[in-house]
Amino acid sequence: MNLLPGSRGAGGIIIAGGGTGGHIFPAIAIANAILKKRPETEILFVGARGKMEMEKIPQAGFNIEGIDIAGFNRSSLIKNIGLPFKLLKSFVQVHRIFKKFKPVAVIGVGGYSSFPVLRFAQAKQIPTFIHESNSFAGKANRMLGKKATKIFVATEGMEKFFPADKIIITGNPVRAGITNNMVSRDEGIRFFGLDPAKKTVLSVGGSLGAQKINEALDKSLDLFEANNLQLIWQTGKPYAEKGNAVAKGRSNIWVGDFISRMDMAYAAADLVISRSGAMAIAELCVMKKAVVFVPFPYAAEDHQTANAQSLVNKNAGIMIKDNEALEFLVSSVIALSEDKKKQQELADNIGKLGINKADEIIAKEIISRL
């Protein structure tokens, strides 16, 4: 049970960060692993007001405090004028949260909301832990790494971002609902109101959606029906209205802005279309799915392309570039749907890369240092 902040007057653990599912879901996995090992632990999340963590964290059963913080806007420099004031205000808010909750440790999972929380904790000599899910470390994590107690990473070679003696390679935590998925294909298919007799494609463009994936699907929905395929289509909020309109009346298409039951979606899927962020890949490895990756081209150092290429080199995935998705994505998916041998090879090879217990390793390490 997670009590309200400060309700016992004792210390607890703060988990800070968010912005996308790639930060939020690993954070929830770590929190649950800590509670499994030490059920009496009080856990409080801190995130950015107005971001998706303010909705998703309470849905997972945890308390969250919001702070007023924003990231650097690279597309419009004038929008950054208020950043110093927001940062100063966020430190005042963090000070109040710490005074009330009295944390004995703070965990940062990335995203700009983690910066003032961990920086404040480090100034107060409170142990801080960082989880970096990507092969290219985020700016907030890089700045915080020097004074962190330990840094948990997914891949080798992270010494270029962090002190080598603080790094522990753990892999990426995957939600318990995914690692313990016992849902059958039939259950998953029926959950989305589709036909178990048809091959099913799942498209997930990340928690915020993927424009080029959405446009490619929108343009070619007729081809799914013509090739006896059905589609579970997560659009993200920006494309939700258009996606719903174009899919209306099509019995072979399920469309929604967000999929709350990814265990059902993965169980239903014969093939997957996905971005190649670290957390998406971690889940797809565990679920052993044949995937067509469409990397987000504007990720730092183009690391999503590097992620996807690494899998392609292992015959563990297919990659279509974002700027080629309109022309080639759907035709590639249809070709893969007709090639059972290739599907099995991809599923087998990506499955070899799955890590199931990263959250437990991280939780054990944190608890041992309290």
Buried (B, 14 or more C-beta within 10 A) or exposed (E): EBBEBBEEEEBBBBBBBBBBBBBBBBBBBBBBBBBEBEEEBBBBBBBBBEBBBBEBBEEBEBBBBBBBBBBEEEEEEEEBEEBEEBBEBBBEBBEEBBEBBBBBBBBBBBBBBBBBBBBBBBEEEBBBBBBBBBBBBBEBBBEBBEBBBBBBBBBEEBEEBBEEEBBEEBBBBBBBBBBEBEBEBEBBBBBBEBEBEBBBBBBBBBBBBBBBBBBBBBBBBEBBBEBEBBBBBBBBEBBBEBBBEBBEEBEBBBBBBBBEBBBBBBBBBBBBBBBBBBBBBBBBBBBBBBBBBBBBEEBEEBBBBBBBBBBBEEEBBBBBBBEBBBEBBBEBBBBBBEEEEBBEBBBEBBBEBBBBBBBBBBBBBBBEEE
